[in-house]
Amino acid sequence: METGIEKLCNRIDAFNERVGTLASWIVLVMAGITFLVAVMRYGFNFGRIAMQESITYLHAFVFMIAGAYTLKHNEHVRVDIFYQGMSRQNRAKVDFLGSVFLLLPFAGFIMWTSFDYVTNSWKYLEASREAGGLPLVFVLKSLIPAMATLLFVQAVSMGGRAWLAWRK
């Protein structure tokens, strides 16, 4: 029988799985645009700032939205000096406490501190400083609270799963 915590965790994990899949497709698009820019520049001596900036935007998009996916799959950078030798229950304790006292406050702090930064960018519809650049800096900056939100909900899922494992 699935508990309410398990249902919530499964929904969060499924959502971040879809976001990770989207990010993987965006990597493919980014590689294609990079190839196209290189061929146009070196083969035809032709270039566009907007195309070059689109690569930077896509790169930022992938890194910002894929952080929670990476966390879900436990593929983030971690120093496992003590953790790897711990019992399953002790690792669950560490994961729960880390989620509650480190990751949730960190993600909340990023959401809170980025609010004015992103709001001001949207107020002025901030655009690229480069002539011919993309007029979407405000959208790019919106990835900051989006990343924090995705991390926050993934921390809820991690914490919930760790809580259930700890209590078994």
C-alpha positions as CSV (number, residue, x, y, z in Angstrom):
1,M,0.0,0.0,0.0
2,E,1.5,3.3,-1.1
3,T,1.5,6.0,1.6
4,G,0.8,9.7,1.0
5,I,4.5,10.5,1.3
6,E,5.4,7.8,-1.3
7,K,2.7,9.2,-3.7
8,L,4.1,12.7,-3.4
9,C,7.7,11.5,-3.8
10,N,6.7,9.4,-6.9
11,R,5.0,12.4,-8.5
12,I,7.9,14.7,-7.8
13,D,10.4,12.1,-9.1
14,A,8.3,11.6,-12.3
15,F,8.2,15.3,-12.9
16,N,11.9,15.7,-12.5
17,E,12.5,12.7,-14.7
18,R,10.5,14.4,-17.5
19,V,12.5,17.6,-16.9
20,G,15.8,15.6,-17.2
21,T,14.6,14.0,-20.4
22,L,13.8,17.5,-21.8
23,A,17.3,18.6,-20.8
24,S,18.9,15.7,-22.6
25,W,17.0,16.7,-25.8
26,I,18.1,20.3,-25.4
27,V,21.8,19.1,-25.2
28,L,21.2,17.5,-28.7
29,V,19.8,20.8,-30.0
30,M,22.7,22.7,-28.5
31,A,25.2,20.4,-30.1
32,G,23.5,20.9,-33.5
33,I,23.5,24.7,-33.2
34,T,27.2,24.6,-32.1
35,F,28.0,22.5,-35.2
36,L,26.0,24.9,-37.4
37,V,27.7,28.0,-36.0
38,A,31.1,26.4,-36.6
39,V,30.3,25.4,-40.2
40,M,28.9,28.9,-40.9
41,R,31.8,30.7,-39.3
42,Y,34.7,28.7,-40.7
43,G,33.2,27.4,-43.9
44,F,31.3,30.4,-45.1
45,N,32.8,33.2,-43.0
46,F,29.3,34.1,-41.7
47,G,28.2,34.5,-38.1
48,R,25.3,35.7,-36.0
49,I,25.5,36.8,-32.4
50,A,22.0,35.5,-31.7
51,M,23.0,32.0,-32.7
52,Q,26.1,32.1,-30.5
53,E,24.1,33.4,-27.6
54,S,21.5,30.7,-28.1
55,I,24.1,28.2,-27.3
56,T,24.9,30.0,-24.1
57,Y,21.2,30.2,-23.2
58,L,20.7,26.5,-23.9
59,H,23.7,25.6,-21.9
60,A,22.5,27.6,-19.0
61,F,19.0,26.1,-19.4
62,V,20.4,22.5,-19.3
63,F,22.5,23.1,-16.2
64,M,19.8,25.0,-14.3
65,I,16.9,22.6,-14.9
66,A,18.9,19.4,-14.8
67,G,20.3,19.9,-11.3
68,A,17.2,18.3,-9.6
69,Y,17.3,15.4,-12.1
70,T,21.0,14.9,-11.2
71,L,20.2,15.0,-7.5
72,K,17.3,12.5,-8.0
73,H,19.8,10.0,-9.6
74,N,22.4,10.7,-6.9
75,E,24.9,11.8,-9.6
76,H,25.8,15.1,-8.0
77,V,29.3,15.8,-6.6
78,R,29.5,14.2,-3.2
79,V,32.4,13.5,-0.7
80,D,31.6,10.0,0.5
81,I,34.3,9.6,3.1
82,F,31.9,8.4,5.8
83,Y,28.6,7.9,3.9
84,Q,29.7,4.9,1.8
85,G,30.6,2.8,4.9
86,M,27.3,3.6,6.7
87,S,24.4,1.3,7.1
88,R,21.3,1.9,5.0
89,Q,19.4,3.3,7.9
90,N,22.3,5.7,8.8
91,R,22.5,6.9,5.2
92,A,18.8,7.5,5.3
93,K,19.3,9.7,8.4
94,V,22.1,11.7,6.7
95,D,19.9,12.1,3.6
96,F,16.9,13.2,5.6
97,L,18.9,15.7,7.8
98,G,20.8,17.0,4.8
99,S,17.6,17.5,2.9
100,V,15.8,19.3,5.7
101,F,18.7,21.4,7.2
102,L,20.9,22.0,4.1
103,L,19.1,21.6,0.8
104,L,15.7,22.9,1.6
105,P,17.0,26.1,3.2
106,F,19.6,26.5,0.4
107,A,16.9,26.3,-2.3
108,G,14.6,28.5,-0.4
109,F,17.4,31.1,0.0
110,I,18.1,31.1,-3.7
111,M,14.4,31.6,-4.4
112,W,14.1,34.4,-2.0
113,T,17.3,36.3,-3.0
114,S,16.7,35.9,-6.7
115,F,13.2,37.3,-6.6
116,D,14.1,41.0,-6.9
117,Y,16.8,40.3,-9.4
118,V,14.5,38.4,-11.7
119,T,11.5,40.8,-11.2
120,N,13.6,43.8,-12.2
121,S,14.8,42.0,-15.3
122,W,11.2,41.2,-16.2
123,K,10.2,44.8,-15.5
124,Y,12.6,46.1,-18.1
125,L,12.4,43.1,-20.4
126,E,16.1,42.9,-20.2
127,A,17.8,42.1,-23.5
128,S,21.3,41.3,-24.6
129,R,23.9,44.0,-24.6
130,E,25.3,42.8,-27.8
131,A,23.9,44.2,-31.1
132,G,22.0,41.4,-32.8
133,G,21.9,39.5,-29.5
134,L,18.8,37.7,-28.1
135,P,16.3,40.0,-26.3
136,L,15.6,37.3,-23.7
137,V,18.0,37.9,-20.7
138,F,14.9,38.2,-18.5
139,V,13.9,34.7,-19.4
140,L,17.4,33.4,-18.8
141,K,17.4,35.0,-15.4
142,S,14.1,33.3,-14.6
143,L,15.9,30.0,-14.7
144,I,17.4,30.9,-11.3
145,P,14.2,30.6,-9.2
146,A,13.1,27.7,-11.5
147,M,16.2,25.8,-10.6
148,A,15.7,26.5,-6.9
149,T,12.1,25.4,-7.1
150,L,13.1,22.1,-8.9
151,L,15.8,21.5,-6.3
152,F,13.4,22.3,-3.5
153,V,10.7,19.8,-4.6
154,Q,13.4,17.2,-5.2
155,A,14.7,17.8,-1.7
156,V,11.1,17.2,-0.4
157,S,11.1,13.9,-2.3
158,M,14.6,12.9,-1.1
159,G,13.7,13.8,2.5
160,G,10.4,11.9,2.3
161,R,12.1,8.8,0.9
162,A,14.9,9.1,3.5
163,W,12.3,9.5,6.3
164,L,10.5,6.3,5.2
165,A,13.8,4.4,5.0
166,W,14.9,5.7,8.3
167,R,11.6,4.6,10.0
168,K,11.7,1.0,8.6
